[in-house]
Amino acid sequence: MSNLFTLRESELYAWQVSKLGEVEKMDDVLAGLLWAIARLADDFPIVPGTERLRVAESTRFLRDDGTPLRVRIWFVVASEHDVELLSIEAEPN
């Protein structure tokens, strides 16, 4: 059974979030991904070839200009109660 994890942002993650810009629906997408990570972090599979790295990926949504976009958050389960958010990207998909 999953725990409720505390999410801790790395400096890189915080900087990347600040660079995402204003995209309608971005807040909702981020809120959904962060909710899933906080509740189900240990349910996300470990990225092949790594020991602890995991990735959460949004469904595709449309940017204000109609460009399809997908958000990915890379993180590690640092302890029984903590998750470290390492990196985030939003890229056309």
C-alpha positions in Angstrom: 0.0 0.0 0.0 1.3 3.5 -0.9 2.1 6.2 1.6 1.4 9.8 1.5 4.7 11.2 0.3 6.2 14.7 1.0 7.4 16.2 -2.3 10.7 18.1 -2.2 11.8 20.1 -5.2 15.4 20.1 -6.3 16.9 23.4 -7.4 16.9 22.2 -11.1 13.2 21.2 -10.8 12.2 24.6 -9.3 14.1 26.4 -12.0 12.6 24.3 -14.8 9.1 24.9 -13.5 9.7 28.6 -13.5 10.7 28.4 -17.2 7.5 26.5 -18.3 5.7 29.7 -19.0 2.0 30.3 -19.0 0.1 27.5 -20.7 -3.6 27.2 -20.2 -4.3 23.9 -18.4 -0.6 23.6 -17.2 -1.6 24.2 -13.5 -4.2 21.4 -13.8 -1.8 19.0 -15.5 0.9 19.7 -12.8 -1.6 19.4 -10.0 -2.7 16.0 -11.3 0.8 14.7 -11.8 2.0 15.9 -8.3 -1.1 14.4 -6.7 -0.3 11.0 -8.3 3.3 11.2 -7.2 2.4 12.2 -3.6 0.0 9.3 -3.2 1.5 6.6 -5.5 5.2 7.4 -6.0 6.3 3.8 -5.2 3.8 2.5 -7.8 5.6 4.2 -10.7 8.0 1.8 -12.4 11.7 2.4 -12.1 13.3 3.6 -15.3 15.2 0.8 -17.0 18.9 1.0 -16.5 18.6 3.1 -13.2 18.3 2.0 -9.6 15.8 4.5 -8.3 14.7 7.0 -11.1 11.0 7.1 -11.9 9.0 9.2 -14.3 5.4 10.5 -14.2 4.0 11.5 -17.6 0.9 13.5 -18.3 -1.6 12.7 -21.0 -1.3 14.9 -24.1 -3.0 18.3 -23.9 -3.1 21.3 -26.2 -1.1 24.5 -25.8 -2.9 27.7 -26.3 -1.7 27.8 -29.9 -3.0 24.3 -30.5 0.4 22.5 -30.2 0.1 19.2 -28.5 2.1 19.0 -25.3 3.1 16.4 -22.7 4.7 16.9 -19.3 7.2 14.5 -17.7 8.4 14.7 -14.1 11.5 12.7 -13.0 11.8 11.8 -9.4 13.2 9.4 -6.8 11.6 7.9 -3.7 14.2 9.2 -1.2 12.7 7.6 1.9 9.6 6.0 3.2 7.9 9.4 3.4 9.8 11.7 0.9 10.1 12.1 -2.8 12.6 14.3 -4.5 11.4 15.9 -7.7 14.5 16.1 -9.9 13.5 17.4 -13.2 10.5 18.4 -15.3 10.0 18.9 -19.0 7.1 20.0 -21.2 7.6 19.0 -24.8 5.5 18.8 -28.0 4.1 15.4 -28.5 
